[in-house]
């Protein structure tokens, strides 16, 4: 009997990022955050948004110059429509973009890249 374990995104992300950084096809890879925050005080307080809706969790570049974007998910995670559209846009213009739930996904996708 094979056991099935769910991997939360918070545990999958560091392994996926490490696999990207160690892969011979990858020049560099970094975690990228999106969202917003309030800065300043009183009347000078301002909301600043960074990134955009759907942007991938991990970004980088392959050694051949192509852009690399990876949406990290836990074993049960699904990409939102905005995330799927972002990944499709990167692929449309020659980049490598995919959803990864494990190191195996990274190895498979980069072997095909």
ZAROZA-477968 format. One line per 8 residues: number of its first residue (from 1); for each residue z, y, x of N, C-alpha, C, CB. Coordinates in nm, 4 decimals. Glycine has a CB too. Layout:
! residues N
NUM) Z:Y:X:Z:Y:X:Z:Y:X:Z:Y:X  ...;
! end
This chain:
! residues 113
1) 0.0000:-0.1184:0.0844:0.0000:0.0000:0.0000:0.0000:0.1244:0.0886:0.1223:0.0000:-0.0958  -0.0948:0.2125:0.0624:-0.1057:0.3342:0.1416:-0.0256:0.4458:0.0757:-0.2535:0.3758:0.1583  0.0572:0.5114:0.1547:0.1373:0.6218:0.1018:0.0534:0.7491:0.1019:0.2674:0.6415:0.1850  0.0763:0.8330:0.0037:0.0072:0.9613:-0.0041:0.1116:1.0710:0.0091:-0.0737:0.9755:-0.1380  0.0939:1.1553:0.1070:0.1858:1.2658:0.1293:0.1122:1.3960:0.1097:0.2483:1.2590:0.2699  0.1719:1.4847:0.0352:0.1125:1.6167:0.0168:0.1549:1.7064:0.1323:0.1543:1.6786:-0.1196  0.0591:1.7769:0.1884:0.0875:1.8696:0.2968:0.0792:2.0115:0.2422:-0.0110:1.8492:0.4158  0.1882:2.0865:0.2493:0.1806:2.2253:0.2049:0.0979:2.3090:0.3023:0.3215:2.2846:0.1902;
9) 0.0388:2.4153:0.2507:-0.0457:2.5022:0.3334:0.0308:2.5558:0.4544:-0.0996:2.6189:0.2499  0.1584:2.5873:0.4365:0.2376:2.6425:0.5464:0.2477:2.5462:0.6641:0.3767:2.6779:0.4974  0.2389:2.4162:0.6389:0.2410:2.3173:0.7475:0.1005:2.2890:0.7999:0.3059:2.1870:0.6995  0.0026:2.2929:0.7124:-0.1354:2.2643:0.7532:-0.1925:2.3759:0.8404:-0.2241:2.2442:0.6299  -0.1609:2.4999:0.8082:-0.2199:2.6149:0.8773:-0.2008:2.6114:1.0293:-0.1605:2.7421:0.8227  -0.0794:2.5931:1.0825:-0.0653:2.5934:1.2287:-0.1448:2.4821:1.2971:0.0805:2.5804:1.2658  -0.1511:2.3649:1.2357:-0.2277:2.2535:1.2941:-0.3765:2.2845:1.2927:-0.2002:2.1223:1.2176  -0.4249:2.3427:1.1849:-0.5664:2.3791:1.1739:-0.6011:2.4860:1.2770:-0.5992:2.4292:1.0311;
17) -0.5159:2.5874:1.2904:-0.5402:2.6934:1.3878:-0.5398:2.6382:1.5304:-0.4347:2.8040:1.3735  -0.4470:2.5505:1.5617:-0.4420:2.4910:1.6949:-0.5675:2.4084:1.7230:-0.3170:2.4036:1.7095  -0.6121:2.3323:1.6226:-0.7345:2.2525:1.6392:-0.8547:2.3427:1.6667:-0.7606:2.1663:1.5136  -0.8620:2.4562:1.5988:-0.9707:2.5516:1.6230:-0.9629:2.6067:1.7647:-0.9657:2.6669:1.5209  -0.8448:2.6481:1.8060:-0.8287:2.7082:1.9386:-0.8597:2.6101:2.0523:-0.6872:2.7609:1.9542  -0.8361:2.4827:2.0295:-0.8577:2.3820:2.1337:-0.9983:2.3217:2.1315:-0.7561:2.2718:2.1191  -1.0732:2.3468:2.0256:-1.2052:2.2849:2.0130:-1.3030:2.3475:2.1128:-1.2588:2.2997:1.8686  -1.3828:2.2658:2.1808:-1.4745:2.3189:2.2821:-1.5840:2.4109:2.2279:-1.5385:2.2057:2.3536;
25) -1.6161:2.4034:2.0998:-1.7186:2.4924:2.0436:-1.6644:2.6301:2.0079:-1.7795:2.4294:1.9206  -1.5318:2.6448:2.0053:-1.4693:2.7687:1.9581:-1.4316:2.8583:2.0757:-1.3445:2.7374:1.8730  -1.4809:2.9832:2.0724:-1.4476:3.0823:2.1759:-1.3073:3.1383:2.1512:-1.5525:3.1976:2.1779  -1.2786:3.1713:2.0256:-1.1469:3.2223:1.9898:-1.1251:3.2068:1.8399:-1.1317:3.3701:2.0321  -1.0005:3.1996:1.7993:-0.9640:3.1900:1.6578:-0.8269:3.2535:1.6391:-0.9639:3.0412:1.6087  -0.8108:3.3264:1.5299:-0.6852:3.3951:1.5002:-0.6544:3.3898:1.3513:-0.6911:3.5405:1.5477  -0.5285:3.4033:1.3183:-0.4825:3.4161:1.1802:-0.5066:3.5595:1.1395:-0.3311:3.3762:1.1640  -0.5555:3.5785:1.0183:-0.5774:3.7142:0.9681:-0.5059:3.7273:0.8338:-0.7308:3.7463:0.9538;
33) -0.4327:3.8347:0.8169:-0.3580:3.8561:0.6941:-0.4285:3.9593:0.6078:-0.2144:3.9004:0.7247  -0.4202:3.9401:0.4790:-0.4713:4.0383:0.3849:-0.3576:4.0773:0.2927:-0.5932:3.9832:0.3046  -0.3713:4.1890:0.2293:-0.2674:4.2340:0.1369:-0.2538:4.3844:0.1442:-0.1329:4.1665:0.1680  -0.1309:4.4308:0.1301:-0.1052:4.5734:0.1339:0.0419:4.6003:0.1531:-0.1547:4.6403:0.0075  0.0733:4.7232:0.1881:0.2126:4.7622:0.2097:0.2271:4.9126:0.1919:0.2608:4.7194:0.3504  0.3477:4.9523:0.1576:0.3791:5.0948:0.1475:0.4282:5.1442:0.2827:0.4856:5.1214:0.0371  0.3797:5.2613:0.3237:0.4217:5.3234:0.4483:0.4657:5.4664:0.4215:0.3084:5.3199:0.5525  0.5565:5.5167:0.5032:0.6026:5.6540:0.4913:0.7246:5.6660:0.4030:0.4931:5.7408:0.4380;
41) 0.7674:5.7917:0.3840:0.8864:5.8198:0.3038:0.8600:5.9360:0.2097:1.0073:5.8504:0.3940  0.9320:5.9368:0.1010:0.9260:6.0476:0.0064:0.7858:6.0764:-0.0438:0.9818:6.1705:0.0694  0.7456:6.2028:-0.0388:0.6133:6.2433:-0.0878:0.5012:6.2009:0.0060:0.6087:6.3935:-0.1070  0.5351:6.1571:0.1254:0.4339:6.1127:0.2223:0.4137:5.9619:0.2164:0.4740:6.1541:0.3643  0.4738:5.8980:0.1179:0.4612:5.7534:0.1016:0.3201:5.7194:0.0541:0.5672:5.6995:0.0016  0.2590:5.6189:0.1171:0.1204:5.5836:0.0859:0.1026:5.4319:0.0902:0.0228:5.6521:0.1847  0.0271:5.3791:-0.0065:-0.0040:5.2369:-0.0090:-0.1307:5.2133:0.0723:-0.0209:5.1855:-0.1552  -0.1244:5.1198:0.1672:-0.2386:5.0881:0.2530:-0.2753:4.9419:0.2307:-0.2063:5.1159:0.4043;
49) -0.4023:4.9197:0.1958:-0.4536:4.7844:0.1744:-0.5267:4.7397:0.2998:-0.5477:4.7784:0.0503  -0.5066:4.6132:0.3396:-0.5776:4.5610:0.4557:-0.6427:4.4293:0.4194:-0.4825:4.5435:0.5758  -0.7607:4.4075:0.4783:-0.8399:4.2910:0.4399:-0.9018:4.3152:0.3033:-0.7534:4.1626:0.4388  -0.9617:4.2111:0.2464:-1.0165:4.2221:0.1124:-1.0004:4.0895:0.0410:-1.1645:4.2647:0.1162  -1.0133:4.0952:-0.0878:-0.9921:3.9787:-0.1723:-1.0871:3.8652:-0.1330:-1.0111:4.0159:-0.3200  -1.0318:3.7490:-0.1085:-1.1119:3.6323:-0.0764:-1.1307:3.6065:0.0720:-1.2434:3.6456:-0.1391  -1.0920:3.7003:0.1556:-1.1080:3.6841:0.2997:-1.0369:3.5575:0.3475:-1.0538:3.8076:0.3743  -1.0986:3.4868:0.4415:-1.0437:3.3609:0.4907:-0.9143:3.3825:0.5693:-1.1464:3.2896:0.5780;
57) -0.8311:3.2784:0.5747:-0.7039:3.2829:0.6471:-0.7234:3.2938:0.7985:-0.6217:3.1592:0.6151  -0.8272:3.2287:0.8475:-0.8505:3.2195:0.9915:-0.9903:3.2691:1.0231:-0.8315:3.0742:1.0420  -1.0016:3.3470:1.1280:-1.1316:3.3989:1.1681:-1.1485:3.3814:1.3178:-1.1469:3.5472:1.1282  -1.2722:3.3800:1.3615:-1.2980:3.3633:1.5035:-1.4458:3.3652:1.5328:-1.2372:3.2348:1.5535  -1.4795:3.3070:1.6469:-1.6186:3.3055:1.6909:-1.6444:3.1770:1.7685:-1.6514:3.4304:1.7778  -1.7619:3.1207:1.7443:-1.8030:3.0048:1.8210:-1.8592:3.0523:1.9548:-1.9075:2.9201:1.7429  -1.8633:2.9647:2.0523:-1.9130:3.0008:2.1855:-2.0605:3.0410:2.1831:-1.8932:2.8843:2.2818  -2.1338:2.9953:2.0807:-2.2753:3.0341:2.0706:-2.2936:3.1691:2.0012:-2.3535:2.9270:1.9952;
65) -2.1828:3.2365:1.9680:-2.1884:3.3703:1.9104:-2.1726:3.3775:1.7603:-2.3146:3.4322:1.9462  -2.1791:3.2642:1.6912:-2.1667:3.2670:1.5450:-2.0231:3.2953:1.5016:-2.2137:3.1341:1.4851  -2.0133:3.3644:1.3894:-1.8844:3.3929:1.3279:-1.8250:3.2628:1.2748:-1.8987:3.4979:1.2142  -1.6932:3.2545:1.2748:-1.6208:3.1391:1.2242:-1.5125:3.1858:1.1284:-1.5600:3.0566:1.3398  -1.5117:3.1333:1.0070:-1.4071:3.1642:0.9094:-1.3621:3.0355:0.8427:-1.4573:3.2663:0.8036  -1.2313:3.0161:0.8368:-1.1748:2.8941:0.7802:-1.0654:2.9311:0.6813:-1.1194:2.8011:0.8914  -1.0769:2.8791:0.5613:-0.9731:2.8937:0.4599:-0.8844:2.7703:0.4681:-1.0345:2.9113:0.3155  -0.7612:2.7886:0.5130:-0.6672:2.6775:0.5264:-0.5987:2.6526:0.3925:-0.5623:2.7066:0.6371;
73) -0.5918:2.5269:0.3560:-0.5265:2.4877:0.2308:-0.4380:2.3675:0.2563:-0.6308:2.4562:0.1204  -0.3376:2.3513:0.1712:-0.2590:2.2291:0.1732:-0.3441:2.1168:0.1153:-0.1259:2.2460:0.0935  -0.2929:1.9973:0.1178:-0.3717:1.8813:0.0734:-0.4183:1.8927:-0.0712:-0.2905:1.7548:0.0898  -0.3471:1.9651:-0.1541:-0.3847:1.9806:-0.2953:-0.4469:2.1165:-0.3257:-0.2632:1.9605:-0.3832  -0.4595:2.2025:-0.2255:-0.5058:2.3388:-0.2482:-0.6539:2.3481:-0.2792:-0.4753:2.4223:-0.1291  -0.6884:2.4450:-0.3598:-0.8281:2.4703:-0.3942:-0.8592:2.6167:-0.3643:-0.8569:2.4361:-0.5444  -0.9799:2.6411:-0.3168:-1.0236:2.7779:-0.2898:-1.0425:2.8531:-0.4207:-1.1545:2.7785:-0.2080  -1.0049:2.9801:-0.4218:-1.0278:3.0643:-0.5394:-1.1767:3.0986:-0.5442:-0.9391:3.1949:-0.5350;
81) -1.2251:3.1461:-0.6574:-1.3651:3.1897:-0.6629:-1.3969:3.2968:-0.5584:-1.3973:3.2429:-0.8017  -1.3026:3.3892:-0.5336:-1.3246:3.4936:-0.4334:-1.3335:3.4340:-0.2925:-1.2118:3.5981:-0.4397  -1.2500:3.3351:-0.2630:-1.2544:3.2697:-0.1322:-1.3849:3.1925:-0.1142:-1.1344:3.1753:-0.1154  -1.4266:3.1221:-0.2171:-1.5535:3.0484:-0.2105:-1.6708:3.1431:-0.1884:-1.5754:2.9671:-0.3391  -1.6684:3.2585:-0.2558:-1.7757:3.3570:-0.2399:-1.7767:3.4132:-0.0979:-1.7599:3.4712:-0.3422  -1.6599:3.4393:-0.0424:-1.6517:3.4904:0.0950:-1.7089:3.3891:0.1943:-1.5055:3.5235:0.1315  -1.6687:3.2627:0.1826:-1.7185:3.1589:0.2726:-1.8705:3.1438:0.2598:-1.6490:3.0245:0.2432  -1.9208:3.1513:0.1373:-2.0652:3.1418:0.1139:-2.1385:3.2595:0.1792:-2.0953:3.1377:-0.0378;
89) -2.0806:3.3786:0.1736:-2.1409:3.4963:0.2353:-2.1513:3.4792:0.3875:-2.0591:3.6221:0.2012  -2.0454:3.4302:0.4490:-2.0478:3.4073:0.5941:-2.1571:3.3061:0.6294:-1.9093:3.3570:0.6443  -2.1646:3.1968:0.5527:-2.2684:3.0954:0.5780:-2.4087:3.1519:0.5563:-2.2469:2.9734:0.4869  -2.4241:3.2367:0.4551:-2.5548:3.2953:0.4225:-2.6138:3.3714:0.5409:-2.5421:3.3888:0.3021  -2.5274:3.4321:0.6195:-2.5746:3.5115:0.7324:-2.5556:3.4411:0.8668:-2.5032:3.6441:0.7344  -2.5502:3.3077:0.8623:-2.5523:3.2293:0.9845:-2.4196:3.1891:1.0434:-2.6236:3.3017:1.0833  -2.3108:3.2269:0.9802:-2.1790:3.1893:1.0304:-2.1392:3.0494:0.9868:-2.0751:3.2887:0.9836  -2.0306:3.0029:1.0412:-1.9734:2.8733:1.0046:-1.8463:2.9035:0.9263:-1.9439:2.7823:1.1322;
97) -1.8398:2.8543:0.8035:-1.7263:2.8840:0.7170:-1.6981:2.7639:0.6279:-1.7531:3.0105:0.6317  -1.5704:2.7284:0.6171:-1.5337:2.6109:0.5382:-1.3861:2.6141:0.5009:-1.5656:2.4824:0.6152  -1.3501:2.5267:0.4081:-1.2110:2.5039:0.3702:-1.1612:2.3854:0.4520:-1.1959:2.4776:0.2150  -1.0424:2.3996:0.5110:-0.9826:2.2896:0.5875:-0.8440:2.2600:0.5332:-0.9757:2.3238:0.7388  -0.8196:2.1334:0.5061:-0.6882:2.0872:0.4626:-0.6167:2.0099:0.5722:-0.7012:2.0006:0.3386  -0.6916:1.9805:0.6801:-0.6355:1.9009:0.7895:-0.7178:1.9224:0.9159:-0.6315:1.7503:0.7522  -0.6658:1.8721:1.0270:-0.7383:1.8756:1.1538:-0.8669:1.7944:1.1416:-0.6504:1.8213:1.2692  -0.8642:1.6853:1.0662:-0.9854:1.6046:1.0461:-1.0979:1.6876:0.9855:-0.9551:1.4841:0.9558;
105) -1.0647:1.7765:0.8917:-1.1662:1.8625:0.8314:-1.2271:1.9553:0.9374:-1.1052:1.9452:0.7155  -1.1440:2.0090:1.0250:-1.1937:2.0969:1.1306:-1.2885:2.0203:1.2227:-1.0765:2.1566:1.2115  -1.2483:1.9023:1.2657:-1.3309:1.8235:1.3558:-1.4652:1.7855:1.2921:-1.2560:1.6981:1.3981  -1.4619:1.7484:1.1643:-1.5847:1.7117:1.0934:-1.6783:1.8312:1.0792:-1.5516:1.6548:0.9553  -1.6258:1.9440:1.0365:-1.7093:2.0633:1.0143:-1.7670:2.1174:1.1445:-1.6280:2.1728:0.9451  -1.6872:2.1183:1.2493:-1.7374:2.1712:1.3762:-1.8360:2.0749:1.4423:-1.6212:2.1997:1.4711  -1.8228:1.9462:1.4186:-1.9209:1.8499:1.4707:-2.0577:1.8746:1.4071:-1.8745:1.7040:1.4437  -2.0563:1.9182:1.2816:-2.1822:1.9444:1.2094:-2.2378:2.0834:1.2389:-2.1605:1.9292:1.0589;
113) -2.1568:2.1697:1.2986:-2.1978:2.3099:1.3217:-2.2952:2.3224:1.4382:-2.0751:2.3974:1.3485;
! end
